[in-house]
Structures are given as C-alpha cells and as structure tokens.
C-alpha cells in the first residue's frame, strides 16, 4: 500500500512539474528592469488570471490595470501596498501580468510577478527563504487554476450548446416556413391546373364554332348565252 501511495505522489509531483514551472527571471516595468518570478501553466490565460485575482480579492485587494495602446506596461495589474502574509512580511507592491504562450493547440500561460518592497525587488539574492515561499505560492495556485479552467470549459460548452440550440430552432422555423410554402405551392398548382383545364375546354368550344367558308366558282366554269 505504501508503494502505491509513493507512486501516486510521484505521479502528482511529475504532473505538477509539467503543468506549473516556476523560476526567477527579469521583467520590465515603468522602463526599469526588475528581478521577477515567472510561472508557466499549461492552462488558458483567463484561468490563470481568475485564479490569481480571486486570491487577492479574498483579501480585499483590487488591481489598477495598465492600459493604453502606447503604454509599454499594458497588461500589468498593480496591487499597491498589499499585505500577502503567505508571501511577504508587511506591505508590498505586486505587479502581475499573464501572457498567452499557447502553441499548436496546446494551452499555455506565462505569469510574471514583480514584488517590490521599499523599491527593491524580492529575489533569492534578497532572501532565498522568501523566494522559495513565493515559488511555492505560485505552484499552490495550480488547483485554483484547474478549477477556473474547468469553469471556463463548462461555460464554453454551455455557450456552444446554446448556440446549437438556437441554430436548431432557426432550422426548425426555416423548415416550417418551407413546408408552408410547399403547401401553398401545391394548392396554387392545383388551382392553376383547374384553370388551365377550363381554358383548354373553352378553347375547344370556341374552335367548334368555326364555319367552313364555301369555295368561290372558277371564272371559266360558267358562260353567258345570247338570247
């Protein structure tokens, strides 16, 4: 039994590695480069966004979103002065961004997280223990992401069903209209056939009333005699 559980734990661990890879890298915000935490998930972007935003929302935090065509920071969501006790001690500014990394029909999303405290980006150089805590936190998002992904799939399926139902109803209405037109066409055909038959009979009656014109006597068949 212990071997079975050990095997399951290994499989779960391998699955987690496949579905969520977390590491440190760099990211740019406000024209400055910072050390950032990068997490790759094999799920669609909205699922990752929803999972992360709900984590912050549970603590009462709402982000400021960077927008604008010419804004190089577009896509970043900023949680200023947020206290995430699972990650840092005290308040910090969180800059998060989720980008699509899907390839050949395989869903993938890249989450970038910059954590600033007193203007300094958190990294393993600042605190290896805190760095590992952040990575563990980002991996812990996986169950939430899976749940959000399922809800998105359910919603997509419901929308597909609704669309198919509307199409079916439209086809049924179209069929009913075609059947009505066929019925009208059949009645019109019958009326036209009766009308045609009556006209043909009338024509025959008219033709029967024709009279034969007598032939004119030829000029050499009769001669005048002198008394």
Residue, then its C-alpha position, 0 to 999 in steps of 0.5 A: x500500500x505504501x508503494x502505491x501511495x509513493x507512486x501516486x505522489x510521484x505521479x502528482x509531483x511529475x504532473x505538477x512539474x509539467x503543468x506549473x514551472x516556476x523560476x526567477x527571471x527579469x521583467x520590465x516595468x515603468x522602463x526599469x528592469x526588475x528581478x521577477x518570478x515567472x510561472x508557466x501553466x499549461x492552462x488558458x490565460x483567463x484561468x490563470x488570471x481568475x485564479x490569481x485575482x480571486x486570491x487577492x480579492x479574498x483579501x480585499x485587494x483590487x488591481x489598477x490595470x495598465x492600459x493604453x495602446x502606447x503604454x509599454x506596461x499594458x497588461x500589468x495589474x498593480x496591487x499597491x501596498x498589499x499585505x500577502x502574509x503567505x508571501x511577504x512580511x508587511x506591505x508590498x507592491x505586486x505587479x502581475x501580468x499573464x501572457x498567452x504562450x499557447x502553441x499548436x493547440x496546446x494551452x499555455x500561460x506565462x505569469x510574471x510577478x514583480x514584488x517590490x518592497x521599499x523599491x527593491x525587488x524580492x529575489x533569492x539574492x534578497x532572501x532565498x527563504x522568501x523566494x522559495x515561499x513565493x515559488x511555492x505560492x505560485x505552484x499552490x495556485x495550480x488547483x485554483x487554476x484547474x478549477x477556473x479552467x474547468x469553469x471556463x470549459x463548462x461555460x464554453x460548452x454551455x455557450x456552444x450548446x446554446x448556440x446549437x440550440x438556437x441554430x436548431x430552432x432557426x432550422x426548425x422555423x426555416x423548415x416550417x416556413x418551407x413546408x408552408x410554402x410547399x403547401x401553398x405551392x401545391x394548392x396554387x398548382x392545383x388551382x392553376x391546373x383547374x384553370x388551365x383545364x377550363x381554358x383548354x375546354x373553352x378553347x375547344x368550344x370556341x374552335x367548334x364554332x368555326x364555319x367552313x367558308x364555301x369555295x368561290x366558282x372558277x371564272x371559266x366554269x360558267x358562260x353567258x348565252x345570247x338570247 
